[in-house]
Amino acid sequence: MRPETEAELAEIVAGLDAPVRILGGGTRGVPGPQAEVNVAGLSGITLYEPGALTLVARAGTPVAEIEAALAAEGQRLAFEPMDHRGLMGTEGVPTIGGVVAGNISGPRRIQAGAARDFLLGVRYVDGLGQVISNGGRVMKNVTGYDLVKLMAGSWGTLGVLSEVSLKVLPKAETLATLTLAVPDAETAVQALSAGLGSPYEVTGAAYDPEAGRALLRIEGFAASVDYRATALTGLLAPFGMVTRLESDPWAAIRDVAPFHNRTGDVWRISVKPGDAPELAARCEAEALLFDWGGGLIWALMPEGVDLRARLGAFSGHATLIRGKRDQRSMFQPEPAPVAALSRGLRQRFDPKGLFNPGLMG
Amino acid sequence: MDMPAPNPTVLAKKPRLVQRLRQVLPEDAVIDDLSETRAYECDALTAYRCPPLLAVLPSSTQEVSDVLRICHEEGVPVVPRGSGTSLAGGALPTADSVILGVARMNEVLETDYDNRIIRVQSGRTNLSVTGAVEAEDFFYAPDPSSQLACAIAGNIAMNSGGAHCLKYGVTTNNLLGVTMVLMDGTVVEVGGAHLDPGGLDLLGVICGSEGQLGVVTEATLRILRKPEGARPVLMAFDSNEVAGACVSDIIKAGVLPVAIEFMDRLCIEACEAFAHAGYPQCEALLIVEVEGSDAEIDDQLSRILEIARRHNPLELRESQSAEESAKIWLGRKSAFGAMGQINDYMCLDGTIPVSSLPMVLRRIGELSREYGLDVGNVFHAGDGNMHPLILFDANKPGDLEKCEAFGAEILKLCVDAGGCLTGEHGVGIEKRDLMLHQYSAPDLEAQMAVKDVFDPQWLLNPAKVFPLSVSESRRAAQMAAE
């Protein structure tokens, strides 16, 4: 089913009597029932005010269309959403609805915030086929409950997004990437923490163990970037020799390019950065990539391994991004009282259990 | 402003409730004497007052859990309270409610500079969170004007903002985790020192839920390294429209100041008389602040001043010293106090798209003449969060009602311009009955469904946020069950 308008979407949902998979471009590899509701037909930017840093678009609008419109005004989506196609081996057109539904954020999340932090408003169709609006198009809004945040990262289980409103930011004039060779994850996280704890506004902090290097990004006006690059080089000297990289590695880090075209399961682990080295060692992974100063670990694992069993109890969560979801759920099981709240919300938003059932517990 | 009539069954339970609560709390943590409960009869929205049935001051998550379990068993409504600085009546009690104050829970539990977090008990004041980390040159970013007094608990309840959130975001963008007690006494941990949830974003909906979903006892907050320096510049213009256009152009130019504050003539004059900040006499004043090293500040300010010059400013004044910077901010930060010197006032908090600024200001001026009440405008211009201050005389019969009606008109105007009723103060009781102007009945039903899940009996702060007519059946069910 492929509605072209929000009203059609609402009508379709109201008439559903069996579970459906919700998708836009279908690039993020989310499993679900055979029957589909595809919102790619709900497309187009409906409002863009560069002077107010605000953009409103229908859920099926291609991310590329939004990025092009923003680039024409020297602006961007600051949360740097990942493109899953290379990692998942999917084709299709990533949509803004998918970005929001998955709360998809890239390296700049560590400094600028996640997709959910830039989401100002949503319109969605609930499980009864009602159109619901929450939030709006202004940057500060505490009017009623923040269902906007709840919808971000709900992976379609609470409702089908029809329109999203986003805060955008000016694009930086230039960037610099500093790199240093480090012997292990422990040293890398220490170096990245030193950078992130400095006043120099690091907007990317990654560690690629296969290349044996830590990477830090700074952005802004050219003179300011030069100044901060020099200051950071001095600050990081105790951890190793710092050099300035000519190429831009951040899209590759964002999209987990080191894992592309390699077999195995892919897990995404969110932890306190300081816990990352020890937890990463517990994985016994085939490959690792660290982002967010160590707070985000990508792990390439042999197929079928239950990574959560290897990790044991830890503070954070592990999501199975790529791999067969048989006994292993995509999302980390929640403690009982939290799981009860999440279950209660799903039952209220989608009482007939239509949307991506079972995906989030 | 109506509040529901107290439930006589609950009122009659007072002696038993006091007895049960004293079994789990120290003697001095259960306050039942009317002379003392009066201290909790209102928050910073002082026009509305009602002493609670009791007040309790627990010292730990366990004690909060015990209190809530008992109130849940007895079917007694609970109104959580941080420092009582809400401008929206968020902590206003009813006569049949227990005030649960978190003021005794003000410890720092953990500071971790490598991971850039601090964990605190929720009664700790906003400014003292920064106070705990500033020796290491770190700070907690959200800075509501009441930051000296307001508690993190209240900041989370209202998703508080501040002058510097244009760059750093509001509470929800700086909150990583909470320990929260549900109404039945269950303790839940949501979030933590890691980023983003692995399931539904419960933290996102807890933040800003105005104490209606649970009582937050501990919070993990993001702390940031202080910038090397900061410097404000004053810009004077001869009309609100021109100042508004200048704000829009600065934002479009790709410079992102940490703050862009706006004051109109009435506020400028009041602040000048009160704080002697040395502000120029003009129709509209902007304070724009940027951060970084000296050279970075010079560079950003030169770009900003170049844009400002294109708008024929009456004066551009770059701060030349830390002393002058402090003076520039002193005027702005004392704006509410300065207006209070002129008369009683009601402070509004609507947000509008920045592009609608000139139209909205013009319309507020027209309404001011229609109602015969003066209004001063001071607000966070970068993000469109307005704070019109309506002056009235509380001793003059009918003036408060006139002021409320005028305020409601302004808030509706904000919504009609594409904005919202409240940008950072919360709905509380103040904007409760205007919610249907912004949201449809199904929109509100979706929000209330969240409360149904967290607090099925509607015992936590029940008469807030939603219009009484809309929440009536849920609250009535609770009373019938008693």
Interface residues (C-beta under 8 A of the other chain):
Chain A: E49 P50 G51 A52 L53 T54 E73 G74 N103 S105 R109 I110 G113 A114 R116 D117 D126 Q130 V131 I132 S133 N134 G136 R137 V138 M139 K140 N141 V142 T143 G144 Y145 D146 L147 V148 K149 L150 A152 G153 S154 T157 L158 L169 P170 K171 E173 Q190 S193 L196 G197 S198 P199 F221 A223 S224 Y227 S270 V271 K272 P273 G274 W292 G295 L296 S315 G316 H317 A318 T319 F331 Q332 E334 P335 P337 V338 A339 L341 S342 G344 L345 R346 R348 F349 M360 G361
Chain B: D112 Y113 D114 N115 R116 I117 D137 F138 M158 N159 G161 C165 L166 G169 V170 T172 N173 L182 T186 V187 V188 E189 V190 G192 A193 H194 L195 D196 P197 G198 G199 L200 D201 L202 L203 G204 V205 C207 G208 S209 R225 K226 P227 E228 S248 D249 I251 K252 A253 G254 V255 L256 G292 S293 A295 E296 D299 Q300 T351 I352 P353 V354 S355 H380 D383 G384 N385 G418 G419 C420 L421 T422 G423 E424 H425 G426 V427 K431 M435 Q438 Y439 S440 P442 D443 L444 A446 Q447 A449 V450 K451 D452 V453 F454 V465 F466
